[in-house]
Amino acid sequence: SAVFTARKKIVRKAAGLITISDLPLRTKSLFDGVREEDAMNYNNSVSIIPEILLETVLKL
């Protein structure tokens, strides 16, 4: 990935995070649409999880 290529170039430590969600955004029928609540939950989880992990690492 670009993050690890850049890390190697500048000789720094780095971490990557892949977010996998079981929220039903991608599995619903296109005809049903995505509820606003589902979209909000997905967006919140994608931003909150990295923040929690970063705060935890910085405390180590």
Order of alpha helices (4+ residues) and beta strands (2+ residues): alpha-alpha
